[in-house]
Amino acid sequence: MANQQNISVEITTKINSLKLIDFRLEELTKEETALINSSIFGYENKVNMRIEPSVKQLHLHYTLDIFTDEKKHRKLGEIIATGEFDLINVEAFKKNDELELPLELLAMYIGIMIATVRGMLVVKAQGTQLEGAYVPIFNPMDFFKKPNVK
């Protein structure tokens, strides 16, 4: 699906949709809520992607789990979003009838999803135990270094 190489081909793309699929909060007691340190949260990011060459689209499914701390002792909630991106001139990335998109390009789309979820979370978390839980800033290329991109 993806190949790390230096190629100088430009892709024309368009955001087709960005949608909030789910926002869930875990049930907490008042005591548990009182113990939450809103300056320390733990996060787990998951991205699933699917390319449909026949309709020239990339589909991303992004899940962010939020925990009480960096060791992920207790889950507090999650936010799930999807994105569809039209890949207008995707033929430029076909090689031997297979589609090979550069990792840097895929990381750009993941970055768009992360930024979108960051904004969604700020709005949805107001007044909840997740208020103050901001999606950390990190390099989307990190997704290709660990087995959480499918």
DSSP file with accessible surface (Angstrom, degrees, kcal/mol):
  #  RESIDUE AA STRUCTURE BP1 BP2  ACC     N-H-->O    O-->H-N    N-H-->O    O-->H-N    TCO  KAPPA ALPHA  PHI   PSI    X-CA   Y-CA   Z-CA
    1    1 A M              0   0  106      0, 0.0   100,-1.7     0, 0.0     2,-0.4   0.000 360.0 360.0 360.0 -47.7    0.0    0.0    0.0
    2    2 A A  B     -a  101   0A  38     98,-0.2     2,-0.4     2,-0.0    98,-0.1  -0.949 360.0-170.8-125.5 146.1    2.7    2.5    0.9
    3    3 A N        -     0   0   62     98,-1.2     2,-0.9    -2,-0.4   100,-0.5  -0.999  22.7-131.4-136.8 132.3    6.3    2.7   -0.1
    4    4 A Q        +     0   0  126     -2,-0.4     2,-0.3    98,-0.2    -2,-0.0  -0.748  55.4 124.3 -88.6 109.6    8.9    5.0    1.3
    5    5 A Q        -     0   0   50     -2,-0.9     2,-0.8     2,-0.1    -2,-0.1  -0.979  63.0-105.5-157.3 160.2   10.7    6.7   -1.6
    6    6 A N        +     0   0  162     -2,-0.3     2,-0.4     2,-0.0    -2,-0.0  -0.848  49.0 156.5 -95.9 111.0   11.5   10.1   -2.9
    7    7 A I        -     0   0   68     -2,-0.8     2,-0.6     2,-0.1    -2,-0.1  -0.978  38.2-142.3-132.3 147.2    9.3   11.0   -5.9
    8    8 A S        +     0   0  127     -2,-0.4     2,-0.4     2,-0.1    -2,-0.0  -0.533  53.1 128.2-110.3  65.9    8.3   14.4   -7.2
    9    9 A V        -     0   0   62     -2,-0.6     2,-0.4    84,-0.0    -2,-0.1  -0.971  48.8-140.7-117.8 132.1    4.7   13.9   -8.2
   10   10 A E        -     0   0  172     -2,-0.4     2,-0.4     2,-0.0    82,-0.1  -0.752  11.5-150.4 -93.3 141.6    2.1   16.2   -6.9
   11   11 A I        -     0   0   31     -2,-0.4     2,-0.6    77,-0.0    79,-0.1  -0.912   6.5-142.1-112.1 136.3   -1.3   14.9   -6.0
   12   12 A T        +     0   0   82     -2,-0.4    76,-1.7     2,-0.0    77,-0.8  -0.874  33.7 172.4 -93.7 126.5   -4.5   16.8   -6.2
   13   13 A T  E     -B   87   0B  54     -2,-0.6     2,-0.3    74,-0.2    74,-0.2  -0.905  21.2-166.1-136.5 162.0   -6.7   16.1   -3.3
   14   14 A K  E     -B   86   0B 111     72,-1.7    72,-2.9    -2,-0.3     2,-0.7  -0.990  29.3-117.5-147.9 138.7   -9.9   17.3   -1.7
   15   15 A I  E     -B   85   0B  83     -2,-0.3    70,-0.2    70,-0.2     3,-0.1  -0.717  29.8-179.6 -76.2 119.0  -11.4   16.7    1.7
   16   16 A N  E     -     0   0B  67     68,-2.8     2,-0.3    -2,-0.7    69,-0.2   0.868  63.1 -14.9 -86.5 -43.3  -14.7   14.8    1.0
   17   17 A S  E     -B   84   0B  23     67,-1.8    67,-2.6     2,-0.0     2,-0.4  -0.975  44.0-167.7-160.7 148.8  -15.8   14.5    4.6
   18   18 A L  E     +B   83   0B  58     -2,-0.3     2,-0.4    65,-0.2    65,-0.2  -0.970  27.8 178.4-134.5 118.8  -14.7   14.7    8.2
   19   19 A K  E     -B   82   0B 119     63,-2.8    63,-2.4    -2,-0.4     2,-0.6  -0.977  33.3-132.8-132.9 139.8  -17.1   13.3   10.7
   20   20 A L  E     +B   81   0B  65     -2,-0.4    61,-0.3    61,-0.2     3,-0.1  -0.763  27.1 177.8 -81.2 121.5  -17.4   12.7   14.4
   21   21 A I  E     -     0   0B  91     59,-2.8     2,-0.3    -2,-0.6    60,-0.2   0.851  59.4  -7.3 -94.2 -43.1  -18.6    9.1   14.8
   22   22 A D  E     -B   80   0B  48     58,-1.8    58,-2.8     2,-0.0     2,-0.4  -0.995  44.0-169.2-157.4 147.6  -18.6    8.8   18.5
   23   23 A F  E     -B   79   0B  37     -2,-0.3     2,-0.4    56,-0.2    56,-0.2  -0.958  23.0-178.7-137.7 115.1  -17.7   10.5   21.8
   24   24 A R  E     -B   78   0B 124     54,-2.7    54,-2.2    -2,-0.4     2,-0.4  -0.960  14.3-161.6-123.3 140.6  -17.9    8.3   24.9
   25   25 A L  E     -B   77   0B  66     -2,-0.4    52,-0.3    52,-0.2     2,-0.2  -0.935  22.6-125.3-114.7 139.8  -17.2    9.1   28.5
   26   26 A E        -     0   0   72     50,-2.7     2,-0.4    -2,-0.4    50,-0.0  -0.553  32.8-105.5 -78.7 145.7  -16.6    6.4   31.1
   27   27 A E        -     0   0  175     -2,-0.2     2,-0.3     0, 0.0    -1,-0.1  -0.618  46.8-177.8 -71.7 125.3  -18.9    6.4   34.2
   28   28 A L        -     0   0   34     -2,-0.4     2,-0.1    48,-0.0    48,-0.0  -0.944  24.9-122.7-125.4 149.3  -16.9    7.7   37.1
   29   29 A T     >  -     0   0   66     -2,-0.3     4,-2.6     1,-0.1     5,-0.2  -0.388  35.1-107.1 -77.9 166.1  -17.8    8.2   40.8
   30   30 A K  H  > S+     0   0  182      1,-0.2     4,-2.3     2,-0.2     5,-0.1   0.885 122.7  53.6 -60.7 -37.1  -17.4   11.6   42.3
   31   31 A E  H  > S+     0   0  137      2,-0.2     4,-1.1     1,-0.2    -1,-0.2   0.913 109.4  46.9 -64.0 -44.3  -14.3   10.4   44.1
   32   32 A E  H  4 S+     0   0   69      1,-0.2     3,-0.5     2,-0.2     4,-0.5   0.917 112.1  50.4 -63.9 -42.5  -12.7    9.2   40.9
   33   33 A T  H >< S+     0   0   61     -4,-2.6     3,-1.3     1,-0.2    -2,-0.2   0.899 106.4  55.4 -62.2 -40.3  -13.6   12.4   39.1
   34   34 A A  H 3< S+     0   0   82     -4,-2.3    -1,-0.2     1,-0.2    -2,-0.2   0.786 103.7  56.2 -64.7 -25.8  -12.1   14.5   42.0
   35   35 A L  T 3< S+     0   0  149     -4,-1.1     2,-0.3    -3,-0.5    -1,-0.2   0.557  79.4 113.9 -84.8  -6.9   -8.8   12.6   41.6
   36   36 A I    <   -     0   0   34     -3,-1.3     2,-0.8    -4,-0.5     5,-0.1  -0.475  57.8-149.6 -70.8 128.1   -8.3   13.5   37.9
   37   37 A N    >   -     0   0   78     31,-0.4     3,-2.1     3,-0.3    -1,-0.1  -0.869   5.2-158.3 -95.9 107.0   -5.3   15.7   37.3
   38   38 A S  T 3  S+     0   0   72     -2,-0.8    -1,-0.1     1,-0.3     3,-0.1   0.519  87.8  59.7 -71.6  -0.4   -6.4   17.7   34.3
   39   39 A S  T 3  S+     0   0   97      1,-0.2     2,-0.5    94,-0.1    -1,-0.3   0.503 103.1  55.1-100.7  -4.9   -2.8   18.5   33.4
   40   40 A I    <   +     0   0   65     -3,-2.1     2,-0.3    28,-0.1    -3,-0.3  -0.947  63.1 152.3-132.1 111.8   -1.8   14.8   33.0
   41   41 A F        -     0   0   12     -2,-0.5     2,-0.3    -3,-0.1    27,-0.2  -0.934  33.0-135.4-128.4 158.6   -3.6   12.5   30.6
   42   42 A G  E     -C   67   0B   3     25,-1.8    25,-3.0    -2,-0.3     2,-0.4  -0.878  21.9-161.1-111.4 149.9   -2.6    9.4   28.7
   43   43 A Y  E     -C   66   0B  43     -2,-0.3     2,-0.4    23,-0.2    23,-0.2  -0.959  15.8-167.8-133.2 148.2   -3.5    8.8   25.1
   44   44 A E  E     -C   65   0B  70     21,-2.0    21,-2.7    -2,-0.4     2,-0.4  -0.972  15.3-161.2-135.2 120.1   -3.6    5.9   22.7
   45   45 A N  E     -C   64   0B  18     -2,-0.4     2,-0.4    19,-0.2    19,-0.2  -0.837   8.5-177.8-102.3 138.4   -4.1    6.7   19.0
   46   46 A K  E     -C   63   0B  71     17,-2.4    17,-2.7    -2,-0.4     2,-0.4  -1.000   1.8-173.9-135.7 135.4   -5.3    4.2   16.4
   47   47 A V  E     -Cd  62 149B   2    101,-1.7   103,-1.3    -2,-0.4     2,-0.4  -0.995   5.0-173.7-129.6 130.6   -5.6    4.8   12.7
   48   48 A N  E     -C   61   0B  61     13,-2.4    13,-2.7    -2,-0.4     2,-0.4  -0.983  13.3-172.8-116.0 134.8   -7.1    2.5   10.1
   49   49 A M  E     -C   60   0B  14    101,-2.9     2,-0.4    -2,-0.4    11,-0.2  -0.962  11.1-175.2-131.6 148.8   -6.8    3.4    6.5
   50   50 A R  E     -C   59   0B 130      9,-2.3     9,-3.2    -2,-0.4     2,-0.5  -0.992  11.3-153.5-140.9 130.7   -8.2    2.1    3.3
   51   51 A I  E     -C   58   0B  27     -2,-0.4     7,-0.2     7,-0.2     3,-0.1  -0.912   3.2-166.1-106.0 130.9   -7.5    3.2   -0.2
   52   52 A E  E >>> -C   57   0B  58      5,-3.4     5,-1.8    -2,-0.5     3,-1.0  -0.837   6.1-178.7-115.0  90.2  -10.2    2.6   -2.9
   53   53 A P  G >45S+     0   0   54      0, 0.0     3,-0.7     0, 0.0    -1,-0.1   0.844  77.5  64.4 -58.9 -32.8   -8.4    3.2   -6.2
   54   54 A S  G 345S+     0   0  111      1,-0.3    -2,-0.0    -3,-0.1    -3,-0.0   0.837 117.4  26.7 -63.4 -31.4  -11.6    2.5   -8.2
   55   55 A V  G <45S-     0   0   78     -3,-1.0    -1,-0.3     2,-0.1    32,-0.1   0.287 109.3-121.5-111.3   7.4  -13.3    5.6   -6.7
   56   56 A K  T <<5 +     0   0   72     -3,-0.7    31,-3.2    -4,-0.6     2,-0.4   0.922  65.0 135.4  55.7  51.8  -10.0    7.5   -6.0
   57   57 A Q  E   < -CE  52  86B  29     -5,-1.8    -5,-3.4    29,-0.2     2,-0.5  -0.977  47.1-153.4-134.1 148.7  -10.6    7.8   -2.3
   58   58 A L  E     -CE  51  85B   0     27,-2.5    27,-2.6    -2,-0.4     2,-0.5  -0.976  17.0-160.5-114.9 127.8   -8.6    7.4    0.9
   59   59 A H  E     -CE  50  84B  21     -9,-3.2    -9,-2.3    -2,-0.5     2,-0.4  -0.951   6.4-170.3-111.7 130.2  -10.7    6.5    4.0
   60   60 A L  E     -CE  49  83B   4     23,-2.9    23,-2.3    -2,-0.5     2,-0.5  -0.958   9.9-167.8-120.5 139.0   -9.3    7.1    7.5
   61   61 A H  E     -CE  48  82B  68    -13,-2.7   -13,-2.4    -2,-0.4     2,-0.5  -0.988  14.8-170.7-124.1 114.8  -10.8    5.9   10.8
   62   62 A Y  E     -CE  47  81B   0     19,-3.1    19,-2.5    -2,-0.5     2,-0.4  -0.934   6.7-174.9-116.6 127.9   -9.2    7.5   13.8
   63   63 A T  E     -CE  46  80B  15    -17,-2.7   -17,-2.4    -2,-0.5     2,-0.5  -0.987   4.1-169.3-121.6 132.3   -9.7    6.5   17.4
   64   64 A L  E     -CE  45  79B   0     15,-2.6    15,-2.1    -2,-0.4     2,-0.4  -0.980   4.7-164.4-122.1 115.1   -8.3    8.4   20.4
   65   65 A D  E     -CE  44  78B   7    -21,-2.7   -21,-2.0    -2,-0.5     2,-0.4  -0.842   9.2-154.3 -95.2 139.1   -8.6    6.7   23.8
   66   66 A I  E     -CE  43  77B   0     11,-3.0    10,-3.4    -2,-0.4    11,-1.6  -0.957  11.9-171.8-121.0 132.4   -7.9    9.0   26.8
   67   67 A F  E     -CE  42  75B  24    -25,-3.0   -25,-1.8    -2,-0.4     8,-0.2  -0.752  37.2-107.9-121.2 166.7   -6.7    7.7   30.2
   68   68 A T  S    S-     0   0   35      6,-2.6   -31,-0.4    -2,-0.2     2,-0.3   0.747  97.9  -0.1 -66.2 -25.7   -6.2    9.2   33.7
   69   69 A D  S >  S-     0   0   42      5,-0.2     3,-1.8   -28,-0.1   -27,-0.3  -0.935  83.3 -88.5-156.1 175.3   -2.4    9.1   33.3
   70   70 A E  T 3  S+     0   0  146     -2,-0.3   -27,-0.1     1,-0.3   -29,-0.0   0.721 121.6  59.4 -66.6 -20.3    0.4    8.3   31.0
   71   71 A K  T 3  S-     0   0  171    -29,-0.1    -1,-0.3     3,-0.0    -3,-0.0   0.458 107.6-127.9 -85.7  -2.9    0.5    4.7   32.3
   72   72 A K    <   +     0   0   83     -3,-1.8     3,-0.2     2,-0.1    -2,-0.1   0.876  51.6 155.9  61.8  45.6   -3.1    4.3   31.2
   73   73 A H        +     0   0  138      1,-0.2     2,-0.4    -4,-0.0    -1,-0.1   0.892  67.3  18.3 -67.4 -42.4   -4.4    3.0   34.5
   74   74 A R  S    S-     0   0   76     -5,-0.1    -6,-2.6     0, 0.0     2,-0.3  -0.984  75.3-131.9-138.9 125.1   -8.0    4.0   33.9
   75   75 A K  E     - E   0  67B  60     -2,-0.4    -8,-0.3    -8,-0.2     3,-0.1  -0.585  19.8-178.1 -75.1 134.2   -9.8    4.9   30.6
   76   76 A L  E     -     0   0B   1    -10,-3.4   -50,-2.7     1,-0.4     2,-0.3   0.697  56.4 -51.9-102.8 -28.3  -11.8    8.1   30.8
   77   77 A G  E     -BE  25  66B   0    -11,-1.6   -11,-3.0   -52,-0.3    -1,-0.4  -0.983  45.3-125.4 173.7-177.6  -13.3    8.2   27.4
   78   78 A E  E     -BE  24  65B  15    -54,-2.2   -54,-2.7    -2,-0.3     2,-0.4  -0.988   3.8-153.1-153.0 156.6  -12.7    8.1   23.6
   79   79 A I  E     -BE  23  64B   0    -15,-2.1   -15,-2.6    -2,-0.3     2,-0.4  -0.996  12.8-167.2-133.5 136.3  -13.4   10.0   20.5
   80   80 A I  E     +BE  22  63B  17    -58,-2.8   -59,-2.8    -2,-0.4   -58,-1.8  -0.991  11.6 168.1-127.8 133.5  -13.8    8.4   17.1
   81   81 A A  E     -BE  20  62B   0    -19,-2.5   -19,-3.1    -2,-0.4     2,-0.3  -0.954  17.1-150.7-140.9 158.4  -13.8   10.2   13.7
   82   82 A T  E     -BE  19  61B  32    -63,-2.4   -63,-2.8    -2,-0.3     2,-0.4  -0.929   6.8-165.8-127.3 156.3  -13.6    9.4   10.0
   83   83 A G  E     -BE  18  60B   1    -23,-2.3   -23,-2.9    -2,-0.3     2,-0.4  -0.998   5.8-161.2-141.3 141.6  -12.3   11.2    7.1
   84   84 A E  E     -BE  17  59B  57    -67,-2.6   -68,-2.8    -2,-0.4   -67,-1.8  -0.996  10.9-170.3-122.2 130.2  -12.7   10.7    3.3
   85   85 A F  E     -BE  15  58B   1    -27,-2.6   -27,-2.5    -2,-0.4     2,-0.4  -0.980  18.0-136.2-123.8 127.6  -10.2   12.3    0.9
   86   86 A D  E     -BE  14  57B  27    -72,-2.9   -72,-1.7    -2,-0.5     2,-0.8  -0.704  10.5-155.8 -80.7 130.1  -10.6   12.4   -2.8
   87   87 A L  E >   -B   13   0B   0    -31,-3.2     3,-1.2    -2,-0.4   -74,-0.2  -0.826  13.5-175.6-107.0  88.8   -7.4   11.5   -4.6
   88   88 A I  T 3  S+     0   0   81    -76,-1.7     3,-0.2    -2,-0.8    -1,-0.2   0.913  78.0  25.3 -59.4 -52.0   -8.0   13.3   -7.9
   89   89 A N  T >  S+     0   0   47    -77,-0.8     3,-1.9     1,-0.2    -1,-0.3  -0.229  73.7 142.5-110.6  47.7   -4.9   12.2   -9.9
   90   90 A V  G X   +     0   0    1     -3,-1.2     3,-2.3     1,-0.3    -1,-0.2   0.720  55.8  81.4 -61.9 -18.9   -4.0    9.0   -8.0
   91   91 A E  G >  S+     0   0   91      1,-0.3     3,-1.9    -3,-0.2    -1,-0.3   0.807  77.6  70.6 -59.0 -27.0   -3.0    7.4  -11.3
   92   92 A A  G <  S+     0   0   50     -3,-1.9    -1,-0.3     1,-0.3    -2,-0.2   0.714  98.0  51.1 -63.6 -16.5    0.4    9.1  -10.9
   93   93 A F  G <  S+     0   0   10     -3,-2.3     7,-2.6    -4,-0.2     2,-0.4   0.278  82.9 113.6-105.3  10.3    1.1    6.8   -8.0
   94   94 A K  E <   +F   99   0C 105     -3,-1.9     2,-0.4     5,-0.2     5,-0.2  -0.680  38.5 177.3 -85.2 134.9    0.3    3.6   -9.8
   95   95 A K  E >  S-F   98   0C  97      3,-3.4     3,-1.5    -2,-0.4    -2,-0.0  -0.971  71.8 -14.6-139.1 117.8    3.2    1.2  -10.4
   96   96 A N  T 3  S-     0   0  152     -2,-0.4    -1,-0.1     1,-0.3     3,-0.1   0.926 128.3 -54.5  54.7  46.3    2.7   -2.2  -12.1
   97   97 A D  T 3  S+     0   0  161      1,-0.2     2,-0.4    -3,-0.0    -1,-0.3   0.648 119.6 109.4  63.6  14.7   -1.1   -1.9  -11.5
   98   98 A E  E <   -F   95   0C 126     -3,-1.5    -3,-3.4     2,-0.0     2,-0.5  -0.949  69.8-124.9-119.4 145.8   -0.5   -1.3   -7.8
   99   99 A L  E     -F   94   0C  19     -2,-0.4     2,-0.5    -5,-0.2    -5,-0.2  -0.771  26.4-177.3 -90.7 123.1   -1.1    1.9   -5.9
  100  100 A E        -     0   0   39     -7,-2.6   -98,-0.2    -2,-0.5    -2,-0.0  -0.865   2.1-175.0-125.0  96.3    2.0    3.1   -4.0
  101  101 A L  B     -a    2   0A   0   -100,-1.7   -98,-1.2    -2,-0.5    -2,-0.0  -0.755  31.9-110.6 -90.2 136.1    1.4    6.2   -2.0
  102  102 A P    >>  -     0   0   12      0, 0.0     4,-2.1     0, 0.0     3,-0.6  -0.333  20.3-124.4 -63.0 145.0    4.4    7.7   -0.2
  103  103 A L  H 3> S+     0   0   23   -100,-0.5     4,-2.9     1,-0.2     5,-0.2   0.862 111.3  59.8 -58.4 -35.7    4.4    7.5    3.6
  104  104 A E  H 3> S+     0   0   85      1,-0.2     4,-1.4     2,-0.2    -1,-0.2   0.870 105.6  48.2 -61.5 -36.2    4.8   11.3    3.8
  105  105 A L  H <> S+     0   0   22     -3,-0.6     4,-1.7     2,-0.2    -2,-0.2   0.933 111.9  47.8 -69.6 -45.0    1.6   11.7    1.9
  106  106 A L  H  X S+     0   0    0     -4,-2.1     4,-2.2     1,-0.2    -2,-0.2   0.903 109.3  54.9 -62.6 -38.4   -0.3    9.3    4.1
  107  107 A A  H  X S+     0   0    7     -4,-2.9     4,-2.7     1,-0.2    -1,-0.2   0.861 102.3  57.6 -63.0 -34.5    1.1   11.0    7.1
  108  108 A M  H  X S+     0   0   87     -4,-1.4     4,-1.9     2,-0.2    -1,-0.2   0.938 107.5  46.6 -62.2 -43.2   -0.3   14.3    5.8
  109  109 A Y  H  X S+     0   0    1     -4,-1.7     4,-2.0     2,-0.2    -2,-0.2   0.907 111.4  51.2 -66.0 -40.3   -3.8   12.9    5.8
  110  110 A I  H  X S+     0   0    1     -4,-2.2     4,-2.7     1,-0.2    -1,-0.2   0.917 107.2  54.9 -61.7 -40.5   -3.3   11.4    9.3
  111  111 A G  H  X S+     0   0   23     -4,-2.7     4,-2.5     1,-0.2    -2,-0.2   0.883 105.5  51.9 -60.1 -38.4   -2.2   14.9   10.4
  112  112 A I  H  X S+     0   0   48     -4,-1.9     4,-2.3     2,-0.2    -1,-0.2   0.929 110.9  48.2 -63.1 -42.2   -5.4   16.4    9.1
  113  113 A M  H  X S+     0   0    1     -4,-2.0     4,-2.8     2,-0.2     5,-0.2   0.921 110.8  50.4 -65.2 -42.6   -7.4   13.8   11.0
  114  114 A I  H  X S+     0   0    7     -4,-2.7     4,-2.5     1,-0.2    -1,-0.2   0.936 111.9  47.4 -61.3 -46.3   -5.4   14.4   14.2
  115  115 A A  H  X S+     0   0   54     -4,-2.5     4,-1.8     2,-0.2    -1,-0.2   0.897 112.6  50.0 -63.3 -38.0   -6.0   18.2   13.9
  116  116 A T  H  X S+     0   0   34     -4,-2.3     4,-2.4     2,-0.2    -2,-0.2   0.942 112.1  46.3 -65.3 -47.1   -9.7   17.7   13.3
  117  117 A V  H  X S+     0   0    0     -4,-2.8     4,-2.9     1,-0.2     5,-0.2   0.877 106.7  60.2 -64.9 -35.2  -10.1   15.4   16.3
  118  118 A R  H  X S+     0   0   65     -4,-2.5     4,-1.8    -5,-0.2    -1,-0.2   0.941 109.7  41.8 -57.3 -46.1   -8.1   17.8   18.4
  119  119 A G  H  X S+     0   0   37     -4,-1.8     4,-1.8     2,-0.2    -2,-0.2   0.906 113.4  52.1 -68.1 -41.7  -10.8   20.5   17.7
  120  120 A M  H  X S+     0   0   37     -4,-2.4     4,-2.9     1,-0.2     5,-0.2   0.916 109.0  51.3 -60.1 -42.2  -13.7   18.1   18.1
  121  121 A L  H  X S+     0   0    0     -4,-2.9     4,-2.6     1,-0.2    -1,-0.2   0.904 105.1  55.1 -65.1 -40.7  -12.4   17.0   21.5
  122  122 A V  H  X S+     0   0   57     -4,-1.8     4,-0.6    -5,-0.2    -1,-0.2   0.938 114.7  40.5 -57.5 -44.6  -12.0   20.6   22.7
  123  123 A V  H >< S+     0   0   97     -4,-1.8     3,-0.8     1,-0.2    -2,-0.2   0.947 119.0  43.6 -70.2 -48.9  -15.7   21.2   22.0
  124  124 A K  H 3< S+     0   0   97     -4,-2.9    -1,-0.2     1,-0.2    -2,-0.2   0.799 110.0  56.3 -70.1 -28.3  -17.1   17.9   23.1
  125  125 A A  H >< S+     0   0    4     -4,-2.6     3,-2.4    -5,-0.2     6,-0.4   0.602  73.4 123.8 -84.4  -8.4  -15.0   17.7   26.4
  126  126 A Q  T << S+     0   0  127     -3,-0.8     3,-0.1    -4,-0.6     4,-0.0  -0.269  85.2   6.5 -57.4 127.5  -16.2   21.0   27.8
  127  127 A G  T 3  S+     0   0   71      1,-0.3    -1,-0.3     2,-0.0     2,-0.2   0.577 113.1 101.0  78.7   8.7  -17.7   20.5   31.2
  128  128 A T  S X  S-     0   0   37     -3,-2.4     3,-1.9     1,-0.0    -1,-0.3  -0.658  92.7 -93.7-115.5 177.8  -16.7   16.8   31.4
  129  129 A Q  T 3  S+     0   0   36      1,-0.3    -4,-0.1    -2,-0.2    -3,-0.1   0.638 123.3  60.8 -65.8 -11.5  -13.9   14.8   33.0
  130  130 A L  T >  S+     0   0    0     -5,-0.2     3,-2.7    -6,-0.1    -1,-0.3   0.417  70.2 126.4 -96.1   1.5  -12.0   15.2   29.7
  131  131 A E  T <  S+     0   0  105     -3,-1.9     3,-0.1    -6,-0.4    -5,-0.1  -0.407  77.6  26.3 -60.7 129.1  -11.9   19.0   29.8
  132  132 A G  T 3  S+     0   0   23      1,-0.2     2,-1.1    -2,-0.1    -1,-0.3   0.351  87.0 125.5  95.6  -5.7   -8.3   19.9   29.5
  133  133 A A    <   +     0   0    2     -3,-2.7     2,-0.4   -12,-0.1    -1,-0.2  -0.755  38.6 179.5 -87.4  99.2   -7.4   16.7   27.6
  134  134 A Y        -     0   0  136     -2,-1.1   -93,-0.1    -3,-0.1   -16,-0.1  -0.871  36.6-107.9-104.1 136.1   -5.8   18.1   24.4
  135  135 A V        -     0   0    3     -2,-0.4   -17,-0.0   -17,-0.1   -13,-0.0  -0.421  45.4-117.9 -60.5 123.1   -4.5   15.8   21.8
  136  136 A P        -     0   0   51      0, 0.0     2,-0.5     0, 0.0    -1,-0.1  -0.231  22.6-108.7 -64.1 156.7   -0.7   16.0   22.1
  137  137 A I        +     0   0  159     -3,-0.1     2,-0.3     2,-0.0    -3,-0.0  -0.738  55.1 147.9 -86.1 125.9    1.4   17.3   19.2
  138  138 A F        -     0   0   56     -2,-0.5     3,-0.0     0, 0.0     0, 0.0  -0.964  52.9 -86.9-151.9 167.1    3.4   14.6   17.6
  139  139 A N    >   -     0   0   85     -2,-0.3     3,-2.4     1,-0.1     4,-0.3  -0.674  26.5-146.0 -81.6 120.6    4.7   13.6   14.2
  140  140 A P  G >  S+     0   0   28      0, 0.0     3,-1.6     0, 0.0     4,-0.3   0.747  96.3  73.2 -59.8 -19.5    2.2   11.6   12.1
  141  141 A M  G >  S+     0   0   39      1,-0.3     3,-1.7     2,-0.2     4,-0.3   0.762  79.2  76.2 -64.9 -21.1    5.1    9.7   10.7
  142  142 A D  G X> S+     0   0   53     -3,-2.4     3,-1.5     1,-0.3     4,-0.6   0.771  80.4  69.7 -60.6 -24.7    5.3    8.0   14.1
  143  143 A F  G <4>S+     0   0    2     -3,-1.6     5,-0.6    -4,-0.3     6,-0.4   0.770  95.4  53.7 -63.9 -24.2    2.3    5.9   13.0
  144  144 A F  G <45S+     0   0   56     -3,-1.7    -1,-0.3    -4,-0.3    -2,-0.2   0.506 100.3  61.2 -90.9  -1.4    4.5    4.1   10.6
  145  145 A K  T <45S+     0   0  161     -3,-1.5    -1,-0.2    -4,-0.3    -2,-0.2   0.545 107.7  42.2 -96.7 -13.3    7.0    3.1   13.2
  146  146 A K  T ><5S-     0   0  111     -4,-0.6     2,-2.0    -3,-0.4     3,-0.6  -0.939  93.5-102.3-132.6 160.9    4.6    1.1   15.3
  147  147 A P  T 3 5S+     0   0  129      0, 0.0    -3,-0.1     0, 0.0    -4,-0.1  -0.203  88.6  99.1 -83.1  52.8    1.9   -1.4   14.5
  148  148 A N  T 3 < +     0   0   28     -2,-2.0  -101,-1.7    -5,-0.6     2,-0.5   0.362  61.4  83.3-116.7   6.8   -1.2    0.8   14.9
  149  149 A V  B <    d   47   0B  33     -3,-0.6  -101,-0.2    -6,-0.4  -103,-0.0  -0.948 360.0 360.0-108.5 124.2   -1.8    1.7   11.3
  150  150 A K              0   0  163   -103,-1.3  -101,-2.9    -2,-0.5    -2,-0.0  -0.940 360.0 360.0-119.9 360.0   -3.8   -0.9    9.4
